[in-house]
């Protein structure tokens, strides 16, 4: 971002994030859980930490884990406060979003404190309706759980199906409970879904649901572990396919007037560096050059922002992917669309 000149643009500012308070974190998390994270962070031995999902390979413990995660949550809160106060139309907190698996009483999937839920709790408390869209390859289960019974937050997650990928959830049938029935929408896709089929699913579901919901704020999680080179996942998006999604989200955000974006998963660093730079450029209406700036040397062998598309999938497998994804869309039309008169 810096090498491309984005941070020097007149319409881009880089305010320092604040640290989330314990009280703010506890709007989403059980105080016992928050306290044990804080104790571990200060070097305490916690024999019962496994009960809270801590100490696993996904959620290793380390000194300072509370403070760094509270800062991450604070970056998302800073972004949301800038937007909801009217000081900015768009705010991007790349450090946020990766905690979208964190549950009220446990860590999960690299997530400790669920910054998205905490930020949206504050928005709802202020009387705002929020549309949350998660394009990470993994289902945004922690965020879904955080607002599963609420009609003030519409959660939409488009992801690789839990049939094949962690966390094993995110099926169309997970539509919410109580007042939240119908306000949880999931778009589980087949492995190796490529740009065109991914965007077909996006276009069929996300814009009509968001427009029907009429939110006050758009909140998006922009994970880039959907990339075809990501080592942990199986979707096959390119950086340009990802950025097209960001531009479509930007179009929806322009209709709403307020857009908070956070980062998320992404384990191929080349894809992360290029995609989130492309995302910020799209948010700032800035045309990046085709070539990655030569002065950027933190990663080797980066040449262009756009990818050379992966080797085409054999037609037999494309047909199987299409069949799965079409069934997903048909189920959404049946279960979710009637709630919104679509």
C-alpha positions as CSV (number, residue, x, y, z in Angstrom):
1,X,0.0,0.0,0.0
2,X,2.8,2.4,0.9
3,X,4.9,1.5,-2.0
4,X,2.0,2.1,-4.4
5,X,1.4,5.6,-3.0
6,X,-2.0,4.8,-1.5
7,X,-1.1,6.1,2.0
8,X,-0.2,9.5,0.4
9,X,-3.5,10.1,-1.3
10,X,-5.5,13.2,-0.3
11,X,-8.6,11.1,0.5
12,X,-6.7,8.4,2.5
13,X,-5.8,8.9,6.2
14,X,-4.1,6.5,8.5
15,X,-5.3,7.2,12.1
16,X,-3.8,5.2,14.9
17,X,-6.0,2.5,16.4
18,X,-6.9,2.5,20.0
19,X,-7.0,-0.5,22.4
20,X,-10.4,-2.0,23.1
21,X,-11.4,-1.9,26.8
22,X,-12.2,-5.0,28.8
23,X,-15.8,-3.8,29.1
24,X,-16.1,-3.5,25.3
25,X,-14.6,-7.0,24.8
26,X,-17.1,-8.4,27.3
27,X,-20.0,-7.2,25.2
28,X,-19.3,-10.3,23.1
29,X,-17.3,-12.6,25.4
30,X,-17.9,-14.3,28.8
31,X,-16.0,-12.5,31.6
32,X,-14.4,-15.8,32.7
33,X,-13.0,-16.3,29.2
34,X,-11.7,-12.8,28.9
35,X,-10.0,-13.1,32.3
36,X,-8.2,-16.3,31.5
37,X,-6.9,-14.8,28.2
38,X,-5.7,-11.8,30.3
39,X,-4.0,-14.1,32.9
40,X,-2.3,-16.2,30.2
41,X,-1.1,-13.0,28.6
42,X,0.6,-12.0,31.8
43,X,2.4,-15.3,32.1
44,X,0.0,-17.3,34.4
45,X,-0.3,-21.1,34.1
46,X,-3.9,-21.9,33.3
47,X,-4.5,-25.7,33.5
48,X,-8.2,-25.2,32.4
49,X,-7.4,-23.2,29.3
50,X,-8.4,-26.1,27.0
51,X,-12.0,-25.6,28.1
52,X,-11.8,-22.2,26.5
53,X,-10.2,-23.5,23.2
54,X,-6.8,-22.1,24.2
55,X,-3.5,-23.9,23.8
56,X,-4.4,-25.8,20.7
57,X,-2.4,-25.7,17.4
58,X,-5.0,-23.2,16.0
59,X,-5.0,-21.1,19.1
60,X,-1.6,-21.2,20.8
61,X,-1.0,-19.1,23.9
62,X,1.8,-16.5,24.2
63,X,2.7,-13.6,26.4
64,X,0.9,-10.4,25.3
65,X,-1.9,-12.2,23.6
66,X,-4.6,-10.2,25.4
67,X,-2.9,-6.8,24.6
68,X,-2.3,-7.5,20.9
69,X,-5.8,-8.9,20.4
70,X,-7.3,-5.9,22.2
71,X,-5.4,-3.7,19.9
72,X,-6.7,-5.6,16.9
73,X,-10.3,-5.2,18.2
74,X,-9.6,-1.6,18.8
75,X,-8.5,-1.1,15.2
76,X,-12.0,-2.4,14.1
77,X,-13.7,-0.2,16.7
78,X,-11.7,2.8,15.4
79,X,-12.8,2.1,11.9
80,X,-16.4,1.7,12.9
81,X,-16.4,4.8,15.0
82,X,-15.0,6.9,12.2
83,X,-17.7,5.7,9.9
84,X,-20.7,5.8,12.2
85,X,-19.7,9.3,13.4
86,X,-19.6,10.6,9.8
87,X,-15.9,11.4,9.9
88,X,-15.3,8.9,7.1
89,X,-17.5,7.2,4.5
90,X,-15.3,4.2,4.3
91,X,-12.8,2.7,6.8
92,X,-10.6,-0.4,6.3
93,X,-9.0,-2.2,9.3
94,X,-6.9,-5.0,7.7
95,X,-5.8,-6.3,11.1
96,X,-9.5,-7.1,12.0
97,X,-11.7,-9.9,10.7
98,X,-9.4,-12.8,11.2
99,X,-11.1,-13.4,14.6
100,X,-14.4,-14.2,13.0
101,X,-14.4,-17.7,14.4
102,X,-14.1,-16.6,18.1
103,X,-17.0,-17.7,20.2
104,X,-18.5,-16.0,23.3
105,X,-16.7,-18.5,25.6
106,X,-13.9,-19.9,23.6
107,X,-11.1,-19.2,21.0
108,X,-11.4,-20.9,17.6
109,X,-9.7,-20.9,14.2
110,X,-7.0,-18.4,15.1
111,X,-9.6,-16.1,16.7
112,X,-9.5,-14.9,20.3
113,X,-11.8,-11.9,20.6
114,X,-14.4,-11.4,17.9
115,X,-13.8,-7.8,16.8
116,X,-16.6,-7.8,14.2
117,X,-19.2,-8.9,16.8
118,X,-17.9,-6.4,19.3
119,X,-18.0,-3.5,16.8
120,X,-21.5,-4.4,15.5
121,X,-22.8,-4.8,19.1
122,X,-21.8,-1.1,19.6
123,X,-23.5,-0.1,16.3
124,X,-26.7,-2.0,17.3
125,X,-26.6,-0.4,20.7
126,X,-26.5,3.0,18.9
127,X,-29.7,2.1,17.0
128,X,-28.1,1.1,13.7
129,X,-29.0,-1.8,11.5
130,X,-26.0,-3.6,10.0
131,X,-25.5,-5.8,7.0
132,X,-22.4,-8.1,7.5
133,X,-20.9,-9.7,4.5
134,X,-18.1,-12.3,5.0
135,X,-16.2,-13.3,1.8
136,X,-13.5,-15.3,3.7
137,X,-13.1,-18.9,2.4
138,X,-14.2,-20.1,5.9
139,X,-17.7,-19.7,7.3
140,X,-18.0,-16.7,9.6
141,X,-19.5,-18.9,12.4
142,X,-18.5,-16.7,15.3
143,X,-20.1,-13.6,13.8
144,X,-23.2,-15.6,12.9
145,X,-23.4,-16.9,16.5
146,X,-23.0,-13.4,17.8
147,X,-26.2,-12.2,16.1
148,X,-28.1,-15.4,15.4
149,X,-31.2,-14.2,17.3
150,X,-31.2,-10.6,16.1
151,X,-33.2,-8.9,13.3
152,X,-30.9,-5.9,13.5
153,X,-27.9,-7.6,11.9
154,X,-28.1,-9.4,8.6
155,X,-25.2,-11.8,8.4
156,X,-24.2,-13.2,4.9
157,X,-21.3,-15.6,4.5
158,X,-20.1,-16.9,1.1
159,X,-17.5,-19.6,1.7
160,X,-16.3,-23.1,0.9
161,X,-18.8,-25.5,2.2
162,X,-18.3,-26.9,5.7
163,X,-18.7,-30.3,4.1
164,X,-15.0,-30.0,3.1
165,X,-13.5,-27.2,5.3
166,X,-13.2,-25.9,8.8
167,X,-15.3,-25.0,10.8
168,X,-17.8,-27.6,9.3
169,X,-20.7,-25.2,9.5
170,X,-22.3,-22.5,7.3
171,X,-25.0,-24.6,5.6
172,X,-28.0,-22.9,4.0
173,X,-30.3,-24.3,6.7
174,X,-28.6,-22.1,9.4
175,X,-31.0,-19.2,9.0
176,X,-31.2,-17.8,12.6
177,X,-33.5,-18.3,15.6
178,X,-36.2,-16.3,17.3
179,X,-36.3,-12.7,16.1
180,X,-33.2,-13.5,13.9
181,X,-35.0,-16.2,11.8
182,X,-34.2,-15.4,8.2
183,X,-31.4,-12.9,9.0
184,X,-28.6,-15.4,8.7
185,X,-27.7,-16.3,5.1
186,X,-25.1,-18.8,4.1
187,X,-23.7,-19.5,0.6
188,X,-21.7,-22.7,0.8
189,X,-19.8,-23.4,-2.4
190,X,-18.0,-26.4,-3.8
191,X,-14.2,-26.7,-3.7
192,X,-12.4,-25.3,-6.7
193,X,-15.1,-22.8,-7.5
194,X,-13.5,-20.2,-9.7
195,X,-14.2,-16.5,-10.3
196,X,-17.1,-16.7,-12.6
197,X,-19.1,-19.2,-10.6
198,X,-18.3,-17.5,-7.3
199,X,-19.5,-14.2,-8.7
200,X,-22.7,-15.8,-10.0
201,X,-23.5,-16.9,-6.5
202,X,-22.5,-13.5,-5.1
203,X,-24.7,-11.6,-7.6
204,X,-27.7,-13.9,-7.1
205,X,-27.8,-13.5,-3.3
206,X,-25.9,-10.6,-1.8
207,X,-27.2,-7.4,-3.5
208,X,-30.9,-8.3,-3.4
209,X,-30.7,-9.4,0.3
210,X,-28.8,-6.3,1.4
211,X,-31.1,-3.9,-0.5
212,X,-34.2,-5.6,0.9
213,X,-32.8,-5.4,4.5
214,X,-32.0,-1.6,4.1
215,X,-29.1,-1.4,6.5
216,X,-27.6,1.8,8.0
217,X,-24.1,0.4,7.7
218,X,-22.3,-2.2,5.5
219,X,-19.7,-4.2,7.4
220,X,-17.5,-6.5,5.2
221,X,-14.9,-9.1,6.1
222,X,-12.5,-9.4,3.2
223,X,-10.6,-12.6,3.8
224,X,-8.4,-13.6,0.8
225,X,-7.9,-17.2,1.7
226,X,-10.3,-17.9,-1.3
227,X,-7.2,-17.5,-3.5
228,X,-6.2,-20.4,-5.7
229,X,-2.7,-20.5,-4.2
230,X,-3.9,-20.5,-0.6
231,X,-2.4,-23.5,1.3
232,X,-5.3,-24.0,3.7
233,X,-8.3,-23.8,1.4
234,X,-9.8,-25.1,-1.8
235,X,-11.6,-22.3,-3.6
236,X,-9.9,-20.9,-6.8
237,X,-10.3,-17.1,-6.9
238,X,-7.8,-14.8,-8.5
239,X,-6.8,-11.4,-7.1
240,X,-8.8,-9.8,-9.8
241,X,-11.8,-11.9,-8.9
242,X,-11.4,-10.9,-5.3
243,X,-11.1,-7.2,-6.2
244,X,-14.2,-7.4,-8.4
245,X,-16.1,-8.5,-5.2
246,X,-14.6,-5.5,-3.3
247,X,-15.8,-3.1,-6.1
248,X,-19.3,-4.7,-6.0
249,X,-19.4,-4.2,-2.2
250,X,-18.3,-0.7,-2.8
251,X,-21.3,-0.1,-5.0
252,X,-23.6,-1.4,-2.3
253,X,-21.8,0.7,0.3
254,X,-22.3,3.8,-1.9
255,X,-26.0,3.2,-1.8
256,X,-26.0,2.9,2.0
257,X,-23.4,5.6,2.7
258,X,-21.4,3.9,5.4
259,X,-18.8,1.1,4.9
260,X,-16.6,-0.6,7.5
261,X,-14.2,-3.2,6.1
262,X,-11.9,-5.5,7.9
263,X,-9.3,-8.1,6.8
264,X,-9.6,-11.8,7.5
265,X,-7.9,-15.1,6.5
266,X,-5.1,-15.2,3.9
267,X,-2.2,-17.6,4.0
268,X,-0.5,-17.0,0.7
269,X,1.4,-13.7,1.5
270,X,1.6,-12.7,-2.2
271,X,-2.2,-12.8,-2.5
272,X,-2.6,-11.0,0.8
273,X,-0.2,-8.1,-0.1
274,X,-1.6,-7.6,-3.6
275,X,-5.3,-8.2,-2.8
276,X,-5.6,-5.8,0.2
277,X,-3.7,-3.2,-1.7
278,X,-6.1,-3.6,-4.6
279,X,-9.0,-3.4,-2.1
280,X,-7.8,-0.1,-0.6
281,X,-7.2,1.3,-4.1
282,X,-10.8,0.4,-5.0
283,X,-12.1,2.0,-1.8
284,X,-10.1,5.2,-2.6
285,X,-11.1,5.2,-6.3
286,X,-7.5,5.0,-7.3
287,X,-6.2,3.2,-10.4
288,X,-3.2,1.0,-9.5
289,X,-0.6,0.3,-12.2
290,X,-0.5,-3.2,-13.6
291,X,3.0,-3.8,-12.1
292,X,3.8,-4.1,-8.4
293,X,6.2,-1.2,-7.6
294,X,9.8,-2.3,-7.9
295,X,10.6,-0.7,-4.5
296,X,8.4,-3.2,-2.8
297,X,10.8,-6.0,-1.9
298,X,9.3,-7.5,1.3
299,X,8.2,-10.5,-0.8
300,X,10.0,-12.0,-3.8
301,X,8.7,-12.6,-7.3
302,X,5.8,-10.2,-7.1
303,X,5.3,-8.7,-10.6
304,X,1.7,-7.9,-11.4
305,X,-1.3,-7.2,-9.1
306,X,-3.5,-9.3,-11.3
307,X,-3.0,-13.1,-11.5
308,X,-2.4,-15.3,-14.4
309,X,-5.5,-17.5,-14.0
310,X,-5.0,-21.0,-12.8
311,X,-5.0,-24.0,-15.2
312,X,-8.7,-24.5,-16.3
313,X,-10.5,-27.3,-14.4
314,X,-11.7,-30.3,-16.5
315,X,-15.3,-29.9,-17.7
316,X,-16.4,-33.0,-15.7
317,X,-15.4,-31.2,-12.4
318,X,-16.8,-27.9,-13.6
319,X,-20.1,-29.6,-14.1
320,X,-20.0,-31.1,-10.6
321,X,-19.1,-27.7,-9.1
322,X,-22.0,-26.1,-11.0
323,X,-24.4,-28.7,-9.8
324,X,-23.5,-28.2,-6.1
325,X,-23.5,-24.4,-6.4
326,X,-26.9,-24.3,-8.2
327,X,-28.4,-26.5,-5.5
328,X,-27.1,-24.0,-2.9
329,X,-28.7,-21.1,-4.7
330,X,-32.0,-22.9,-5.1
331,X,-32.1,-23.6,-1.3
332,X,-31.4,-20.0,-0.5
333,X,-34.2,-18.8,-2.8
334,X,-36.5,-21.2,-1.0
335,X,-35.5,-20.6,2.6
336,X,-34.2,-17.0,2.8
337,X,-35.7,-14.9,0.0
338,X,-39.4,-15.2,1.1
339,X,-38.5,-13.5,4.4
340,X,-37.5,-10.4,2.4
341,X,-40.2,-10.6,-0.2
342,X,-37.8,-11.5,-2.9
